[in-house]
């Protein structure tokens, strides 16, 4: 795909682009956003926000130098869309679905974090205004996997400017009810996780996925890995980055949990799509619904996040 200007006015422009991994083995088509208040990029593979950098700021989203684009794998960094299930399929929502025998189901159809992050999305609309660039992405399907055998439509509303917002709409176009779990799996770029703090999670009950324990309340000293926790909270979060002297304020709508994750050095060393030392460059804070949410037949639900940068 050649680089073509899709829209262009006095406030900014959106152009097509092709992104490739460092060895040029995998590629994805996407968009580059240039606006008077920010720069950003997104991949149509996964409907995936790759980068967003407001004017005079450090990048807000981290992207691994060793990530792959396509190849039935999720992109490492940016904002993977985890849907219609969050986490390990076999230990999540659909293990309770007794109406389907998943023993012989192709594992690519029940991969971790669902199929949205490894599917091709389409651009429905682009609007450039004085304040921001709004991009609407859409994906439709039917009977894509035995785990979610309905007709559906997914839509993302992405707004890039001095702030960033992302809203995900899920429409059940079938005649039967369905459930989902999901998350906006944001990789936030920081100076160093050990010098990064989130005070709002220090007095919140959580499930520790590393130890399998529930209902712990403890002071969160920093965000250094290994850490993998599901917090029962939807309060507004301040990611305090002392190295870069900034606060990343993250708020969510219609989400019930925050997921905090960093693999730590030992685990990251065994992850081929995290470059050396990459685990020291980000913190994942995910606006999530980790418990089943019902979508009645013929209806639509949504969840969202907003990110604002403030000086420390």
C-alpha positions as CSV (number, residue, x, y, z in Angstrom):
1,X,0.0,0.0,0.0
2,X,1.5,3.3,-1.0
3,X,1.5,6.2,1.4
4,X,-1.6,8.3,0.5
5,X,-3.2,11.3,2.2
6,X,-6.7,10.3,3.2
7,X,-7.7,13.7,4.7
8,X,-5.8,16.9,5.0
9,X,-6.7,20.4,6.3
10,X,-5.2,23.3,8.2
11,X,-5.2,21.4,11.5
12,X,-3.6,18.1,10.4
13,X,-3.6,15.1,8.1
14,X,-4.2,11.4,8.1
15,X,-2.1,9.2,5.7
16,X,-2.0,5.5,5.0
17,X,1.1,3.6,6.0
18,X,2.7,0.1,6.2
19,X,4.3,-0.9,9.4
20,X,6.8,-3.8,9.5
21,X,8.8,-5.5,12.2
22,X,12.6,-4.9,12.4
23,X,13.3,-7.9,10.1
24,X,10.6,-7.0,7.6
25,X,9.1,-10.4,8.1
26,X,5.6,-9.2,9.0
27,X,3.7,-6.1,7.9
28,X,0.4,-4.4,8.6
29,X,-1.5,-1.6,6.9
30,X,-2.5,1.3,9.1
31,X,-2.7,5.1,9.5
32,X,-0.4,7.9,10.5
33,X,-2.0,10.9,12.3
34,X,-0.4,14.3,12.3
35,X,-2.2,17.0,14.1
36,X,-1.3,20.4,15.6
37,X,-1.6,18.9,19.0
38,X,-0.2,15.4,18.6
39,X,1.2,12.6,16.5
40,X,-0.2,9.1,16.5
41,X,-0.4,5.8,14.5
42,X,-2.7,2.8,14.4
43,X,-2.7,-0.6,12.8
44,X,-5.8,-2.0,11.0
45,X,-4.6,-5.5,12.1
46,X,-6.1,-5.7,15.5
47,X,-7.8,-2.3,15.3
48,X,-4.7,-1.4,17.3
49,X,-3.6,2.0,18.5
50,X,0.2,1.9,18.2
51,X,1.4,5.3,19.3
52,X,0.1,8.6,20.6
53,X,2.4,11.6,21.5
54,X,1.0,14.9,22.4
55,X,3.0,18.0,21.4
56,X,6.0,18.6,23.7
57,X,5.5,15.3,25.5
58,X,7.3,11.9,25.6
59,X,5.4,9.1,23.8
60,X,2.5,7.9,26.0
61,X,2.2,4.4,24.6
62,X,5.1,2.0,24.5
63,X,5.7,-0.3,21.5
64,X,8.2,-3.1,21.5
65,X,11.1,-2.9,19.0
66,X,10.7,-6.7,18.6
67,X,7.0,-6.9,18.0
68,X,5.5,-8.7,15.1
69,X,2.6,-7.4,12.9
70,X,0.1,-10.1,11.9
71,X,1.0,-13.8,11.9
72,X,-2.0,-14.6,14.1
73,X,-0.2,-12.9,17.1
74,X,-1.1,-9.8,19.1
75,X,1.0,-6.7,18.7
76,X,3.2,-6.2,21.7
77,X,2.6,-2.6,22.9
78,X,0.2,0.2,22.2
79,X,-3.4,-0.8,23.0
80,X,-4.4,-4.4,22.2
81,X,-8.2,-4.9,22.3
82,X,-8.9,-8.0,24.4
83,X,-12.3,-9.3,23.2
84,X,-14.6,-11.2,23.4
85,X,-12.7,-12.8,26.3
86,X,-10.0,-11.6,28.6
87,X,-7.0,-13.7,29.4
88,X,-6.6,-17.5,29.0
89,X,-9.6,-18.9,27.2
90,X,-9.5,-22.2,29.2
91,X,-9.6,-20.4,32.5
92,X,-11.9,-17.6,31.6
93,X,-15.5,-17.0,30.7
94,X,-16.1,-19.9,28.3
95,X,-14.9,-22.8,30.5
96,X,-18.4,-22.6,32.0
97,X,-20.1,-23.0,28.6
98,X,-21.2,-26.6,28.8
99,X,-23.2,-26.4,25.5
100,X,-20.0,-26.6,23.4
101,X,-17.3,-29.2,23.4
102,X,-14.0,-27.3,22.9
103,X,-11.8,-30.4,23.1
104,X,-11.1,-30.5,19.4
105,X,-11.5,-26.8,18.6
106,X,-8.6,-25.2,16.7
107,X,-6.6,-23.3,19.4
108,X,-6.2,-20.3,17.1
109,X,-10.0,-19.8,17.5
110,X,-9.7,-19.7,21.3
111,X,-6.4,-17.9,21.6
112,X,-5.6,-15.8,24.7
113,X,-7.5,-12.5,24.8
114,X,-9.9,-13.3,22.0
115,X,-9.9,-12.7,18.3
116,X,-10.4,-8.9,18.1
117,X,-6.7,-8.1,18.5
118,X,-5.7,-10.5,15.7
119,X,-8.5,-9.6,13.2
120,X,-8.5,-7.0,10.4
121,X,-10.5,-3.9,11.0
122,X,-11.8,-1.3,8.5
123,X,-11.9,2.5,8.6
124,X,-15.5,3.7,8.7
125,X,-14.9,7.5,9.1
126,X,-12.2,10.1,9.7
127,X,-12.7,13.6,10.9
128,X,-10.1,16.3,11.5
129,X,-11.0,19.3,13.6
130,X,-9.1,22.1,15.3
131,X,-9.0,20.1,18.6
132,X,-8.5,16.5,17.5
133,X,-8.6,13.7,14.9
134,X,-11.5,11.2,15.3
135,X,-11.2,7.8,13.6
136,X,-13.9,5.2,13.6
137,X,-12.9,1.6,13.1
138,X,-15.3,-1.3,12.5
139,X,-15.3,-5.0,12.4
140,X,-18.2,-7.4,11.6
141,X,-18.5,-11.1,11.7
142,X,-20.6,-14.2,12.3
143,X,-19.9,-17.6,13.8
144,X,-16.2,-16.7,14.0
145,X,-15.5,-19.2,16.7
146,X,-17.5,-21.8,18.6
147,X,-16.8,-19.7,21.7
148,X,-18.8,-16.8,20.3
149,X,-21.1,-18.2,17.6
150,X,-23.1,-15.0,17.0
151,X,-23.4,-12.3,14.4
152,X,-21.7,-9.2,15.8
153,X,-20.4,-5.7,15.1
154,X,-17.5,-4.1,16.9
155,X,-16.8,-0.4,16.5
156,X,-14.1,1.8,18.0
157,X,-14.2,5.6,18.3
158,X,-10.6,6.9,18.7
159,X,-10.0,10.5,19.4
160,X,-6.4,11.9,19.2
161,X,-5.5,15.4,20.4
162,X,-4.1,16.9,23.6
163,X,-5.9,14.0,25.3
164,X,-6.8,10.6,24.0
165,X,-10.0,8.7,24.2
166,X,-11.1,5.2,23.1
167,X,-14.6,3.8,23.2
168,X,-15.5,0.3,22.1
169,X,-19.0,-0.6,21.1
170,X,-20.1,-4.3,21.0
171,X,-23.3,-5.1,19.2
172,X,-25.0,-8.5,19.4
173,X,-26.8,-8.8,16.1
174,X,-28.0,-12.4,16.8
175,X,-31.3,-13.7,18.2
176,X,-29.7,-15.0,21.4
177,X,-28.0,-13.5,24.4
178,X,-24.2,-13.6,24.7
179,X,-21.6,-12.7,27.3
180,X,-18.2,-11.1,27.0
181,X,-15.2,-10.2,29.0
182,X,-12.6,-7.8,27.7
183,X,-10.0,-5.1,28.3
184,X,-8.2,-2.1,26.7
185,X,-4.7,-3.5,27.3
186,X,-2.8,-0.2,27.4
187,X,1.0,-0.2,27.5
188,X,2.0,3.1,29.1
189,X,5.5,4.4,28.5
190,X,7.3,5.4,31.7
191,X,10.8,6.3,32.7
192,X,11.1,3.2,34.8
193,X,8.4,1.1,36.6
194,X,10.3,1.1,39.9
195,X,10.0,4.9,39.9
196,X,6.3,4.8,38.9
197,X,3.5,4.9,41.5
198,X,-0.3,4.5,41.5
199,X,-1.6,5.7,44.9
200,X,-5.2,5.0,44.0
201,X,-4.6,1.2,44.0
202,X,-3.0,1.0,47.5
203,X,-6.2,0.4,49.4
204,X,-8.2,-1.7,46.8
205,X,-8.9,-5.4,47.0
206,X,-7.4,-7.4,44.2
207,X,-6.8,-10.8,42.8
208,X,-3.1,-11.6,42.4
209,X,-2.8,-13.8,39.3
210,X,0.8,-14.7,40.2
211,X,-0.1,-16.3,43.6
212,X,-3.7,-17.1,42.9
213,X,-4.8,-15.2,46.1
214,X,-7.8,-12.9,46.6
215,X,-8.9,-10.0,48.7
216,X,-5.4,-8.6,49.5
217,X,-5.1,-5.0,50.4
218,X,-1.5,-3.7,50.5
219,X,0.5,-0.6,49.7
220,X,1.6,-0.5,46.0
221,X,5.1,0.7,46.4
222,X,5.8,0.9,42.7
223,X,4.9,-0.8,39.4
224,X,8.1,-2.9,39.0
225,X,7.5,-6.5,37.8
226,X,6.7,-9.2,38.1
227,X,3.2,-8.0,38.9
228,X,-0.1,-9.2,37.6
229,X,-3.2,-8.0,39.5
230,X,-6.9,-7.5,38.9
231,X,-8.1,-4.6,41.1
232,X,-11.8,-4.3,42.0
233,X,-12.0,-0.6,41.2
234,X,-13.0,1.8,38.5
235,X,-11.8,5.0,40.1
236,X,-9.7,7.5,38.2
237,X,-6.0,6.5,38.2
238,X,-2.9,8.7,38.3
239,X,0.2,6.9,37.0
240,X,2.9,9.0,38.7
241,X,6.1,8.9,36.7
242,X,8.9,10.5,38.7
243,X,11.6,9.9,36.0
244,X,9.7,11.8,33.3
245,X,8.0,14.3,35.8
246,X,4.5,13.6,34.6
247,X,1.2,12.1,35.6
248,X,-0.7,9.9,33.1
249,X,-4.3,10.3,34.2
250,X,-6.5,7.3,33.1
251,X,-10.3,7.2,33.6
252,X,-12.7,4.5,32.4
253,X,-16.4,4.2,31.7
254,X,-18.5,1.1,32.1
255,X,-15.5,-0.9,33.3
256,X,-15.4,-2.6,36.7
257,X,-11.8,-3.5,37.1
258,X,-8.2,-2.2,36.5
259,X,-5.6,-4.8,35.6
260,X,-1.9,-3.9,36.4
261,X,0.8,-5.9,34.7
262,X,4.5,-5.9,34.1
263,X,6.3,-9.3,33.5
264,X,9.5,-8.4,35.2
265,X,13.0,-9.3,33.9
266,X,13.0,-13.1,34.1
267,X,9.7,-13.5,32.3
268,X,10.4,-10.8,29.7
269,X,13.7,-12.6,28.8
270,X,11.6,-15.5,27.6
271,X,9.2,-13.4,25.6
272,X,10.5,-13.1,22.0
273,X,8.5,-10.0,21.2
274,X,9.9,-7.8,24.1
275,X,13.2,-6.2,23.2
276,X,16.0,-6.5,25.8
277,X,15.2,-4.3,28.8
278,X,11.8,-3.4,27.4
279,X,10.1,-4.4,30.6
280,X,11.8,-1.4,32.3
281,X,10.1,1.0,29.9
282,X,6.4,0.5,30.5
283,X,3.5,-0.3,32.8
284,X,0.3,-1.9,31.6
285,X,-2.8,-0.5,33.2
286,X,-5.9,-2.0,31.6
287,X,-9.5,-0.7,31.7
288,X,-11.3,-4.0,32.0
289,X,-14.3,-6.1,32.6
290,X,-12.9,-9.4,33.7
291,X,-16.2,-10.9,34.8
292,X,-18.9,-11.8,32.3
293,X,-21.1,-9.0,31.0
294,X,-24.4,-9.9,29.3
295,X,-25.3,-8.5,25.8
296,X,-28.9,-9.3,25.2
297,X,-30.0,-10.4,21.7
298,X,-30.2,-7.4,19.3
299,X,-28.6,-4.9,21.8
300,X,-25.3,-3.0,22.2
301,X,-22.9,-2.3,25.0
302,X,-19.8,-0.2,25.3
303,X,-16.8,0.5,27.5
304,X,-14.2,3.3,27.2
305,X,-11.1,5.0,28.6
306,X,-9.7,8.5,28.5
307,X,-6.0,9.5,28.9
308,X,-4.8,13.0,30.0
309,X,-1.2,14.1,30.6
310,X,-0.4,16.4,33.4
311,X,2.9,17.8,34.8
312,X,4.2,16.4,38.1
